[in-house]
Amino acid sequence: MGKVLIIGAGGVGTVVVHKVAQNPDVFTEIMLASRTKSKCDVIAADVKARYGVDVKTALVDADVVPELVALLHDYNPVLL
């Protein structure tokens, strides 16, 4: 499938990142974005330790449409 962008580093976002990371044959690249990048970085480190999968992280406020659009254009995910 390719690149996936997950927005939100709360409970649901954390579970989604872990589940996606368990399917590297389907999801070749993962990015986790949130208003608090430090949360994303902690989750990415946990995923790397558990599954050996790299997760990119980004700072984005999904309520700020131009910021979100810029991230979508830059990362160009197949799945959001």
C-alpha positions in Angstrom: 0.0 0.0 0.0 2.7 2.5 0.9 3.0 5.5 3.0 0.5 6.1 5.9 0.0 9.3 7.9 -1.5 9.0 11.3 -2.7 12.2 13.0 -3.0 12.2 16.8 -0.7 10.8 19.5 -3.4 9.9 22.0 -4.7 6.5 22.9 -6.2 5.7 19.5 -3.3 7.0 17.5 -0.9 5.0 19.6 -2.7 1.8 19.0 -3.0 2.5 15.2 0.7 3.2 14.9 1.5 -0.1 16.7 -0.9 -2.1 14.5 0.4 -0.5 11.3 4.0 -1.2 12.3 3.1 -4.8 12.7 2.3 -4.9 8.9 5.5 -3.6 7.2 4.7 -5.6 4.1 1.6 -3.4 3.7 2.7 -0.1 5.2 6.1 0.7 3.9 6.5 4.1 5.6 4.7 5.5 8.7 4.4 9.1 9.9 2.8 10.1 13.2 1.9 13.7 13.5 0.4 15.7 16.4 0.3 19.0 18.2 2.9 17.6 20.6 5.8 16.2 18.6 7.5 15.0 21.8 4.6 12.5 22.3 5.1 11.3 18.7 8.8 10.8 19.3 8.1 8.7 22.5 5.7 6.5 20.5 8.1 6.2 17.6 10.9 5.1 19.9 8.6 2.4 21.5 7.6 1.1 18.0 11.3 1.0 17.0 12.2 -1.0 20.2 9.3 -3.4 19.8 9.1 -4.0 16.1 12.3 -2.5 14.6 10.2 -0.2 12.4 11.1 3.4 11.9 8.2 5.9 12.4 8.7 9.5 11.2 7.2 12.2 13.4 5.9 15.7 12.7 4.3 18.6 14.4 0.9 19.6 13.1 -2.2 21.2 14.4 -5.0 19.5 12.4 -7.3 22.5 13.2 -5.0 24.8 11.2 -5.9 23.8 7.7 -2.9 25.4 5.9 -0.5 23.6 8.2 -2.3 20.3 7.6 -2.4 20.8 3.9 1.3 21.6 3.8 2.1 18.4 5.7 -0.1 16.3 3.3 1.7 17.9 0.3 5.1 17.3 1.8 4.6 13.7 2.9 2.2 12.7 0.2 0.6 9.7 2.0 -1.4 7.0 0.3 -3.6 6.6 3.5 -4.5 9.1 6.1 
